[in-house]
Amino acid sequence: MRPRITPILLSLVLALPILGIFAALLSPQSSSGDVLAHLLTTVLPGYAWTTLVLALGVTVGVASMGIITAWLVATCEFPGKRIFEWALILPLAMPAYVMAYAYTDFFQFSGPIQTLLRDLLGVDRLPWFPEPRSLWGAICVLSLALYPYVYLLCRTAFLERSPRLIEAARTLGAGPWGAFWQVALPMARPATMAGVALALMEAVADYGAMSYFGVQTMTTGIYRAWLSMGDRMAAVQLSAALLGIIFLLLLLEHASRRKMRFAASGQRFRQIKPWRLQGRKAFWASLACLLPLLFGFILPVIIMAYLAISSGESLNERYWNWLGNTIGLSTLTAICAVAIAVWLAYSARLAKGGLQQMVNRMVSLGYAVPGAVLAVGILVLLGQLDIAWLISGSVVVLVYAYLTRFLSSSLQTVEAGLSKITPSMDASAMSLGSGRWELLKKIHLPLLRRSLLTAGLLVFVDVMKELPATLVLRPFNFDTLAVVTYQLASDERLAEAAWPALTIVLAGLLPVIILSRAMSKD
C-alpha cells in the first residue's frame, strides 16, 4: 500500500468505536426517540447539571492553582523554588480515584481527623464538618489531581514571554503582581485555556472518583444505564451526549487559541532577572506552592502507605497475578502504540502533505474520548459483527481500546522527536542511495531512541491507570491493579486496596521524573 492510504485506513479502524455510537443512534431501534425522551424527563437533567457544576468548580480550582504556582516559579525567587519547579507536577502520578479513596478514609466520620476533633471538642458529632463524599469533595480532588496541566503550560508561557514587555512594566513601576495581571496573564491566556480544557476533559470523563463519591455525572450514568439497568440504547444516548460535550470543549479551546494573537519579538527567550521575595512575601509564595503539592501528592501517598503498612496485608499471590496482568497489558499496548506512532509520523514526514497531517490529528482525537464512551462504542461495534463471539471479552479488545484511547501521547512524542531531525540529513542519506525505510532503520530510529522510550513509557503508565474501559471490556476473571483497587475500595476494604493503589502511583512517577528532568534543563 502507498504510505498515504494505509494511515487513513488505520485511522478509520481506530475511529470505529465512535462511529459505532453514532451508527447506533441512527439505527431503527433509536428512531422512536422513546429512550431519549425518557432520559430527558428523568435522569438526564440531573446528570447534566452535576456535570456542569463539576466542570465549573474544576475550572476555578485548576486555573487558580496552576496559574499562581506557575507565575511564582517562573518569575520569582523564594525558598524552595528549585524543588517546587519539578515537584509541582507530581500529582500527575496520582490517579484521581486513588486520591478519592485516601481522602475519604482520612476525612470521613470514623477517620482520624474527625475522631481527633470530636475528642478535643468533647462532642459526638461535627455537623459543620464538610462531607468528603460529595460533589464539592469531588471538585477538590479533581482540582488537586489535574492542576499540573495548567501549571505546565502556563509555566512555559511565562518563561517564554517577551522580556521587553516585562521590563517595560518594571520601568513603569509595576511590581510582580502588577506585571502579572496587566502583562503576563493576558499573554498566557491561550496556554491557560489549553490547560483548563485538558483538565476538564479528564474531569468530565472520570468514573472511579465520581462513582466512589456517589456523584451522578454523565459518565457514571453511562455505566448505570448499561450495567445496572441493562439499557443498551440509554447508554448509547448518554455516550453521544458526553462525546458532544467533549468535542465542544475541544472546539472552545481551539477557538480561544485562534482568536488570541500574541507575538513576542526580538529577545523572546532571553532570561530576565527574577523578583527576589523576602520576609512575609517569600513565606506566602512558598506556602502557595507547598499546599497544592502537599494535598495533591504527599498527603495521599502518606495515607495509602500508612493503610498498607498498618493493615499487615502482604504482597500475596493474588497481588502478583494482578501485577502480572497489568504489566502484560501495559507492555503489549506500549509496544503496539510506539510501532504505530512511528509508522504514522514517518509516513507524514515522507508525504509532506496536509492529508497525512490531518489523518494523524484524527487519530490523536482518541485521547479526548472518555473511557466510558469508548467501552460503549466497542461493545456496540462488537454487537454488529458476526465474529463478535471470537474476540468479545478478550485481551485483543482491551488492547484495541487502549490504542484508540492513548495512541495520541505516543504519536505526539514521536512527532516531536522527528521534528528535531533536519530534512537535510534525510536528503544527504537519500543522495547516497538509502531508501525511505532504510533511512528510517539506520538514521531515524537510532536518533529517536529517547523519544521512543518516552512514548512507550507514557502509554505504559496510561494503561496502568485506566479504569473505565478496563472495567467493562476485560476478560472474565482477569483483573488489573486499577480494577482491583476500585473494587476493593467500593467494598470499603481500603487497607487491601492500598498496595495496588501505591503500585499504580509508583509506576506513574516514571514519566513524571522524565518530565521533571526535561524541565530542569529549560
LINLIN-V409696 format. One record per residue. SS is DSSP state (hx for helix, st for strand, lp for the rest). D_FIRST is the distance of its C-alpha to the first C-alpha in Angstrom with 1 decimal. Layout:
SS_D_FIRST / SS_D_FIRST
//
This chain:
lp_0.0 / lp_3.7 / hx_6.3 / hx_8.1 / hx_6.6 / hx_6.3 / hx_9.9 / hx_11.1 / hx_10.5 / hx_12.1 / hx_14.9 / hx_15.6 / hx_16.0 / hx_18.3 / hx_20.2 / hx_20.9 / hx_24.4 / hx_25.5 / hx_24.3 / hx_26.2 / hx_29.4 / hx_29.3 / hx_28.5 / hx_31.5 / hx_33.6 / lp_32.9 / lp_33.6 / hx_36.9 / hx_38.4 / hx_38.4 / lp_39.5 / lp_43.1 / lp_43.1 / hx_45.7 / hx_43.9 / hx_43.3 / hx_46.9 / hx_48.2 / hx_46.3 / hx_47.6 / hx_51.1 / lp_51.1 / lp_48.9 / hx_46.3 / hx_48.9 / hx_49.9 / hx_46.4 / hx_45.6 / hx_48.8 / hx_48.5 / hx_44.9 / hx_46.2 / hx_49.1 / hx_46.9 / hx_44.6 / hx_47.5 / hx_49.2 / hx_46.2 / hx_45.7 / hx_49.2 / hx_49.0 / hx_45.9 / hx_46.6 / hx_50.2 / hx_49.5 / hx_46.3 / hx_47.8 / hx_51.2 / hx_50.0 / hx_47.4 / hx_50.1 / hx_52.6 / hx_50.4 / hx_48.9 / hx_52.2 / st_55.2 / st_56.8 / lp_58.4 / lp_59.0 / lp_55.9 / hx_53.4 / hx_51.5 / hx_51.0 / hx_50.1 / hx_47.4 / hx_45.1 / hx_47.0 / lp_46.5 / lp_42.8 / hx_43.8 / hx_43.9 / hx_40.1 / hx_40.4 / lp_42.6 / lp_41.1 / hx_43.1 / hx_44.0 / hx_45.5 / hx_47.5 / hx_48.7 / hx_49.9 / hx_51.7 / hx_53.5 / hx_54.5 / hx_56.2 / hx_57.8 / hx_59.1 / lp_59.8 / lp_63.4 / lp_63.7 / lp_61.8 / hx_63.6 / hx_63.9 / hx_65.6 / hx_67.7 / hx_68.9 / hx_69.7 / hx_71.6 / hx_73.6 / hx_74.5 / hx_75.4 / lp_77.1 / lp_75.4 / lp_73.6 / lp_70.9 / lp_69.1 / lp_68.4 / lp_67.2 / lp_64.6 / lp_61.0 / lp_59.1 / lp_55.9 / lp_54.2 / lp_54.0 / hx_51.8 / hx_53.3 / hx_52.8 / hx_49.1 / hx_49.0 / hx_50.6 / hx_48.3 / hx_45.1 / hx_46.5 / hx_47.3 / hx_43.9 / hx_41.8 / hx_43.9 / hx_42.0 / hx_39.1 / hx_41.6 / hx_43.3 / hx_40.3 / hx_39.2 / hx_42.8 / hx_43.7 / hx_41.0 / hx_42.1 / hx_45.7 / hx_45.0 / lp_43.1 / lp_45.6 / lp_47.5 / hx_50.5 / hx_52.4 / hx_52.4 / hx_53.7 / hx_56.2 / hx_57.4 / hx_57.9 / hx_59.9 / hx_62.0 / lp_62.9 / lp_64.1 / lp_61.3 / lp_61.1 / hx_58.0 / hx_58.0 / hx_58.8 / hx_55.9 / hx_53.7 / hx_54.5 / hx_54.8 / hx_52.1 / hx_49.6 / hx_49.0 / hx_48.1 / hx_45.7 / lp_44.1 / hx_43.7 / hx_39.9 / hx_39.5 / hx_42.0 / hx_40.2 / hx_36.8 / hx_38.5 / hx_40.5 / hx_37.4 / hx_35.7 / hx_38.9 / hx_39.3 / hx_35.9 / hx_36.8 / hx_40.3 / hx_39.4 / hx_36.9 / lp_39.3 / lp_40.4 / hx_42.2 / hx_44.9 / hx_45.4 / hx_45.9 / hx_48.3 / hx_50.3 / lp_50.4 / lp_49.0 / lp_47.4 / lp_44.4 / hx_41.5 / hx_39.5 / hx_42.4 / hx_42.9 / hx_39.4 / hx_40.3 / hx_43.7 / hx_42.5 / hx_39.9 / hx_41.7 / hx_45.4 / lp_45.7 / lp_42.9 / lp_41.9 / hx_38.2 / hx_38.3 / hx_40.5 / hx_38.0 / hx_35.2 / hx_37.5 / hx_38.5 / hx_34.9 / hx_34.0 / hx_37.1 / hx_36.4 / hx_32.8 / hx_34.4 / hx_36.8 / hx_34.1 / hx_32.1 / hx_35.4 / hx_36.1 / hx_32.8 / hx_33.7 / hx_37.2 / hx_36.0 / hx_33.7 / hx_36.5 / hx_39.0 / hx_36.9 / hx_36.2 / hx_39.9 / lp_41.1 / lp_41.2 / lp_42.9 / lp_42.5 / lp_44.0 / lp_45.2 / lp_46.6 / lp_47.4 / lp_45.0 / lp_44.3 / lp_47.8 / lp_49.4 / lp_52.7 / lp_55.5 / lp_55.4 / st_58.3 / st_60.5 / lp_61.7 / lp_64.9 / hx_67.2 / hx_66.6 / hx_63.5 / hx_61.9 / hx_62.8 / hx_61.2 / hx_58.0 / hx_57.7 / hx_58.5 / hx_55.9 / hx_53.2 / hx_54.6 / hx_54.9 / hx_51.1 / hx_50.4 / hx_53.3 / hx_52.5 / hx_48.7 / hx_48.4 / hx_51.6 / hx_53.7 / hx_51.0 / hx_50.2 / hx_54.0 / hx_54.5 / hx_51.8 / hx_52.9 / hx_56.5 / hx_55.5 / hx_53.6 / hx_56.5 / hx_59.4 / hx_58.0 / lp_58.1 / lp_54.7 / lp_53.2 / lp_49.6 / lp_49.8 / hx_47.4 / hx_46.0 / hx_45.1 / hx_43.2 / hx_41.3 / hx_40.3 / hx_39.4 / hx_37.3 / hx_35.4 / hx_34.8 / hx_33.7 / hx_31.4 / hx_29.6 / hx_29.6 / hx_28.3 / hx_25.4 / hx_24.4 / hx_24.8 / hx_22.6 / hx_19.8 / hx_20.4 / hx_20.4 / hx_17.2 / hx_15.4 / hx_17.5 / hx_16.6 / hx_12.8 / hx_13.5 / hx_16.3 / hx_14.8 / hx_11.7 / hx_14.6 / hx_16.6 / hx_14.2 / hx_13.6 / lp_17.3 / lp_17.2 / hx_18.9 / hx_16.0 / hx_14.4 / hx_18.0 / hx_18.8 / hx_16.0 / hx_17.4 / hx_20.8 / hx_20.1 / hx_19.1 / hx_22.3 / hx_24.5 / hx_24.3 / hx_27.1 / hx_29.4 / lp_29.1 / lp_32.2 / hx_31.9 / hx_34.1 / hx_31.9 / hx_28.8 / hx_30.7 / hx_31.9 / hx_28.5 / hx_27.0 / hx_30.1 / hx_29.9 / hx_26.2 / hx_27.1 / hx_30.0 / lp_27.9 / lp_25.7 / lp_27.1 / lp_25.9 / hx_27.7 / hx_30.4 / hx_28.0 / hx_26.7 / lp_29.4 / lp_31.5 / lp_29.4 / hx_28.1 / hx_24.5 / hx_25.5 / hx_27.3 / hx_24.5 / hx_22.2 / hx_25.1 / hx_25.6 / hx_22.0 / hx_22.2 / hx_25.6 / hx_25.4 / hx_21.9 / hx_23.4 / hx_25.9 / hx_23.5 / hx_21.0 / hx_23.9 / hx_25.4 / hx_22.3 / hx_22.0 / hx_25.7 / hx_25.4 / hx_22.7 / hx_24.9 / lp_27.6 / lp_25.7 / lp_26.6 / hx_24.1 / hx_26.6 / hx_25.8 / hx_22.2 / hx_23.4 / hx_26.0 / hx_23.7 / hx_21.2 / hx_24.3 / lp_25.3 / lp_22.2 / lp_20.0 / lp_16.3 / hx_14.3 / hx_13.8 / hx_17.3 / hx_18.6 / hx_17.5 / hx_19.1 / hx_22.3 / hx_23.0 / hx_21.6 / hx_21.8 / hx_25.5 / hx_26.4 / lp_24.9 / hx_26.8 / hx_29.3 / hx_26.9 / hx_24.8 / hx_28.1 / hx_29.3 / hx_26.1 / hx_26.3 / hx_30.1 / hx_29.8 / hx_27.6 / hx_29.8 / hx_32.9 / hx_31.5 / hx_30.7 / hx_34.2 / hx_35.9 / lp_33.9 / lp_36.4 / hx_35.7 / hx_32.3 / hx_33.4 / hx_36.7 / hx_35.2 / hx_32.1 / lp_33.4 / lp_34.1 / lp_37.7 / lp_40.0 / lp_37.3 / lp_38.7 / lp_37.6 / hx_39.9 / hx_39.2 / hx_39.9 / hx_43.0 / hx_44.4 / hx_44.1 / hx_45.7 / hx_48.5 / hx_49.3 / hx_49.4 / lp_52.0 / lp_53.9 / lp_53.4 / hx_52.5 / hx_53.9 / hx_51.5 / hx_48.6 / hx_49.6 / hx_48.0 / hx_44.5 / hx_44.7 / hx_45.8 / hx_42.9 / hx_40.4 / hx_42.2 / hx_42.3 / hx_38.6 / hx_38.1 / hx_40.3 / hx_37.6 / hx_35.3 / hx_38.5 / hx_40.0 / hx_36.9 / hx_37.1 / hx_40.9 / hx_40.5 / hx_38.1 / hx_40.7 / hx_43.5 / lp_41.9 / lp_41.9
//
